[in-house]
Amino acid sequence: MRIEQGPESTRKKTLAIVVVIALIAVVVGLLLLRQGATPTTYGHDVGDVPPDFTLPDTDNVPWNLEAHVGNGKPTLLEFIHPGVPACQSIADDLESMNTDYQGRIEIVSVAVTFEYGGLQNPPTVEGTRDVKAALGSSWTYVVETNGTSVRDAYGIDRVPTFFLIGKDGTIAYIHLGGLNLTALRDAIDAALAR
């Protein structure tokens, strides 16, 4: 006995296949997000010692990374360009996080040249100070005013980019692009627990 299939049966099978494929894609995507894979940035990875640098802060006082890491608290480096709206839009979240951790972490925004669109010009101390004031940020901003050696040493090709340096002075977390606040808080909590 042969059962004939009509167009309705074929449509149902096709729809079922599409639904199964979509569910598989969603599950794989969720697993990748949950796994918390850490990207490598031009040779930097979790466990590496971050490149040291000294840059002026917004008061034109030299700020040195090595003097701040290994001081008993994690240091979050946020690489930005002050003129990029995505960098400005996360300031409230970082301010909230800075308040929530009450001095147990140090946040440092590192203003670098970002070569995209009309932003080829390097940031200035004065311009970065103005952006910091406009955003109401309470943490440190430092500025790479000459060249791109710090940006290049960290392999920054998009802003914002985050490097969390643990209490031991090694990279504990890297995130490229917009802020994933939950993942960042999880990484900070893990770094504080070590």
Residue pairs with C-beta under 8 A, 6 or more apart in sequence:
36 183
36 186
38 45
38 46
38 173
38 174
39 174
39 175
39 176
40 174
41 154
41 155
41 156
41 161
41 174
41 176
42 154
42 155
43 155
44 50
44 154
44 155
44 163
44 171
44 174
45 171
45 174
46 170
46 171
46 172
46 173
46 174
47 170
47 171
48 170
48 171
49 169
49 170
49 171
50 65
50 69
50 77
50 154
50 163
50 165
50 169
50 170
50 171
51 65
51 150
51 153
51 154
52 64
52 65
52 66
53 64
53 65
53 149
53 150
53 153
54 62
54 63
54 64
54 65
55 62
55 63
55 110
55 142
55 143
55 144
55 145
55 150
56 62
56 63
56 125
56 142
56 143
56 145
57 63
57 140
57 141
57 142
57 143
58 125
58 128
58 129
58 132
58 141
58 142
58 143
59 129
60 125
63 108
63 140
63 142
65 75
65 77
65 108
65 165
68 75
68 106
68 108
69 75
69 165
69 169
70 167
70 168
70 169
71 106
72 167
73 103
73 104
73 105
73 106
73 167
73 192
74 104
74 105
74 106
74 164
74 165
74 166
74 167
74 172
74 188
74 191
74 192
75 105
75 106
75 107
75 108
75 164
75 165
76 105
76 106
76 107
76 108
76 162
76 163
76 164
76 165
76 184
76 188
77 108
77 110
77 154
77 162
77 163
77 164
77 165
78 87
78 94
78 107
78 108
78 109
78 110
78 160
78 161
78 162
79 109
79 110
79 112
79 151
79 154
79 156
79 159
79 160
79 161
79 162
79 163
80 87
80 109
80 110
80 111
80 112
80 159
80 160
81 87
81 111
81 112
81 113
81 114
81 119
81 123
81 159
82 88
82 111
82 123
82 127
82 128
82 131
83 114
83 119
83 123
83 127
83 131
84 114
84 119
84 159
84 160
86 159
86 160
86 178
87 159
87 160
88 131
88 135
90 160
90 178
90 179
91 135
91 136
91 137
93 179
93 181
94 107
94 137
94 139
94 179
95 135
95 136
95 137
95 138
95 139
97 105
97 107
97 181
97 184
97 185
97 188
98 105
98 107
98 138
98 139
101 188
104 192
105 188
105 192
106 139
106 140
107 139
107 140
108 139
108 140
108 141
108 142
109 132
109 137
109 139
109 140
109 141
109 142
110 141
110 142
110 143
110 144
110 150
111 123
111 128
111 141
111 142
111 143
111 144
112 122
112 123
112 144
112 148
112 150
112 151
112 156
112 159
113 119
113 120
113 121
113 122
113 123
113 144
113 148
113 151
114 159
122 144
122 145
122 146
122 147
122 148
123 143
123 144
123 145
124 143
124 145
125 143
125 145
128 141
128 143
129 141
131 141
132 141
144 150
144 151
154 161
154 163
158 176
158 177
160 177
160 178
160 179
161 174
161 175
161 176
161 177
162 173
162 174
162 175
162 176
162 179
162 184
163 171
163 173
163 174
164 171
164 172
164 173
164 174
164 184
164 187
164 188
164 191
165 171
165 172
166 172
166 191
166 194
167 191
167 192
167 194
168 194
172 187
172 190
172 191
172 194
173 183
173 184
173 187
173 188
173 191
175 183
175 184
